[in-house]
């Protein structure tokens, strides 16, 4: 099955330009021009990546992302006309994997998509090593499922990647720059806030008390790490 991408934006020229460029990569492209149409297609089809504009008629992109995340961990890249922290963090908080600020270079869009596709391919190649067991945590690598004391936690793809990296390397401290390089790749230093948002969101899901974590720790001034039986 080939690569299938959903492009969602109410600006028809943007959709037309993106679709043309992505189809040059031999990718199949579906399109939607409002939030309701986007949600309907996302819930009734399988996509490798969704490019989702924030400002949409009928249902905004943040709400669409939130509803998709209730049933799917398909990678979502938000397209936003705003570069301020609040807009970006809101998108990430609802489960988006990445964001691109308008106006954007189509080569950057392709690069971000390729990073996601490489990550998913590498994960699929690890099927021979299906699980990691570390303390209370069990990670199903091929299924991207996380369990703590046999309770399953619903993580997004990026949240799983962060936890997988930390659990695979206990006691190793990863700076925000290192996490950005290992998990996100091909990003600029300005995207460091993305790391903090994902770590915070991960803690809120898996920790009983995110202010006093038992799994994902902070070494102040250094970064984040996981340890067993601390």
C-alpha atoms as one frame of an Amber mdcrd trajectory, in Angstrom:
protein
   0.000   0.000   0.000   1.364   3.436  -0.958   1.712   6.537   1.172  -1.592
   8.324   1.686  -1.798  11.900   2.999  -4.776  14.054   3.933  -4.331  17.795
   3.281  -6.790  20.051   5.125  -7.000  23.815   4.549  -9.788  26.219   3.614
  -7.484  28.088   1.221  -7.887  26.296  -2.095  -4.625  27.609  -3.553  -2.668
  26.159  -0.615  -4.413  22.800  -0.967  -3.824  22.770  -4.720  -0.132  23.659
  -4.378   0.547  21.175  -1.594  -1.343  18.399  -3.340   0.590  18.907  -6.563
   3.954  18.873  -4.769   3.136  15.819  -2.647   1.852  13.860  -5.644   5.215
  14.466  -7.313   6.612  12.192  -4.589   4.209   9.478  -5.803   2.108   9.914
  -2.659  -1.664   9.615  -2.794  -3.359  12.814  -1.609  -6.876  13.375  -0.274
  -8.147  16.893   0.455 -10.657  18.607   2.727 -11.637  22.270   3.031 -13.420
  22.440   6.385 -13.231  20.739   9.765 -16.304  18.552   9.392 -15.150  17.159
   6.040 -11.651  16.602   7.453 -12.954  14.713  10.474 -15.221  12.546   8.335
 -12.343  11.559   6.044  -9.894  11.020   8.903 -12.285   8.704  10.731 -13.279
   6.688   7.675  -9.941   6.282   5.897  -6.386   5.303   6.758  -3.654   7.900
   6.300   0.085   7.902   6.927   0.098  11.640   7.723  -2.510  14.388   8.100
  -1.637  18.031   7.342  -4.220  19.999   9.319  -4.781  23.762   9.265  -5.708
  25.348  12.593  -8.175  27.938  11.277 -11.000  26.058   9.541 -14.700  26.718
   8.983 -17.406  24.588  10.672 -14.909  22.914  13.056 -11.473  24.314  13.811
  -8.297  22.263  13.457  -7.704  22.025  17.209 -11.086  20.372  17.726 -10.563
  18.105  14.711  -7.197  17.001  16.102  -8.722  16.332  19.519 -11.486  14.153
  18.045  -9.062  12.212  15.844  -6.875  11.505  18.859  -9.801   9.844  20.616
  -9.621   6.983  18.129  -6.328   7.181  16.211  -2.625   7.936  16.615  -2.108
   8.855  12.950   0.696  11.462  12.755  -0.740  14.987  12.532   1.188  18.075
  11.411  -0.617  21.320  12.232  -0.444  24.217   9.787  -0.708  27.505  11.671
  -0.666  31.134  10.584   0.330  32.144  14.108   3.844  31.751  15.447   3.051
  32.594  19.078   3.553  30.059  21.839  -0.118  29.778  22.805  -1.251  28.696
  19.357   1.551  26.159  18.966   1.171  24.720  22.460  -2.591  24.384  22.047
  -2.049  22.278  18.942   0.559  20.092  20.611  -1.571  19.722  23.723  -4.447
  18.301  21.715  -2.203  15.580  20.297  -0.488  16.998  17.208   2.940  15.533
  16.482   4.398  18.568  14.784   3.592  22.032  13.463   4.622  24.245  10.558
   4.105  28.007  10.518   2.699  29.730   7.435   3.990  30.855   5.050   6.010
  27.678   4.611   8.380  26.235   2.058   6.927  23.098   0.486  10.362  21.464
   0.768  10.119  21.850   4.543   6.705  20.182   4.507   8.105  17.252   2.530
  11.067  17.006   4.899   8.809  16.884   7.964   6.644  14.202   6.325   9.706
  12.142   5.403  10.960  12.285   8.998   7.656  10.812  10.166   7.658   8.139
   7.460  11.247   7.093   8.289  10.369   6.891  11.969   7.349   4.699  11.273
   9.375   2.451   8.952  12.092   1.997  11.560   9.508   1.119  14.158   8.022
  -1.471  11.826  11.465  -2.987  11.287  11.747  -3.619  15.035   8.970  -6.198
  15.082  11.513  -8.892  15.979  11.982  -7.138  19.318   8.389  -6.761  20.330
   8.597  -5.558  23.918  10.719  -3.707  26.420  10.253  -4.488  30.119  11.707
  -2.060  32.640  10.430  -1.854  36.203   6.690  -1.179  36.092   6.780  -0.215
  32.422   6.121  -2.518  29.483   6.321  -1.121  25.951   4.857  -2.942  22.958
   7.104  -1.577  20.220   5.303  -2.877  17.142   1.914  -1.794  18.449   3.167
   1.468  20.022   1.346   0.591  23.247   2.495   1.538  26.737   1.588  -0.318
  29.932   2.374   0.482  33.563   1.510  -2.251  36.058  -0.584  -3.832  33.272
  -2.699  -0.690  32.813  -2.567   0.627  29.259  -1.991   4.338  28.641  -3.106
   5.999  25.426  -0.048   7.862  24.130   0.432   9.750  20.896   3.182   8.611
  18.554   5.620  11.288  19.750   4.833  10.681  23.430   5.537   6.992  22.900
   8.813   7.801  21.130   9.982   9.986  24.023   9.092   7.328  26.610  10.659
   4.583  24.494  13.936   6.485  24.197  14.131   7.209  27.923  13.114   3.709
  29.040  15.557   2.132  26.583  18.387   4.128  28.177  17.735   4.219  31.952
  19.618   6.848  33.958  20.859   8.577  30.818  19.979  12.276  30.897  18.702
  13.684  27.610  18.782  17.445  27.128  15.964  19.074  25.210  18.356  19.450
  22.274  19.157  15.724  22.357  15.491  14.738  22.523  14.690  17.088  19.660
  17.426  15.492  17.572  16.573  11.884  18.470  12.780  12.025  18.370  11.873
  14.903  16.064  14.955  15.228  13.827  15.407  17.967  11.221  14.074  20.678
  13.532  15.502  24.045  14.467  16.532  25.033  18.025  13.450  27.267  18.201
  11.355  24.101  18.504  12.699  23.231  21.980   9.340  24.176  23.496   7.892
  21.200  21.617   9.949  18.876  23.827   8.731  20.463  27.059   5.097  20.266
  25.959   5.366  16.567  25.077   7.186  15.673  28.303   4.591  17.545  30.345
   1.756  15.853  28.505   3.427  12.442  28.899   3.762  12.968  32.651   0.144
  14.045  32.974  -0.869  10.735  31.416   1.428   8.203  33.113   2.295   9.773
  36.485  -0.013   9.645  39.516   1.335  13.082  40.428   3.024  14.853  37.532
   4.649  17.308  39.954   6.364  14.400  41.743   7.099  11.912  38.967   8.047
   8.265  39.478   9.122   7.552  35.903  10.172  10.603  33.898  12.477  12.795
  35.981  14.035  16.200  35.452  17.666  16.939  36.203  17.519  20.705  36.507
  19.638  22.493  33.951  20.460  19.199  32.231  17.376  17.476  30.876  15.072
  14.489  31.355  15.722  10.871  32.286  14.101   7.603  33.371  15.270   5.411
  36.204  14.102   2.142  37.771  12.920   1.871  41.394  13.933   5.335  42.451
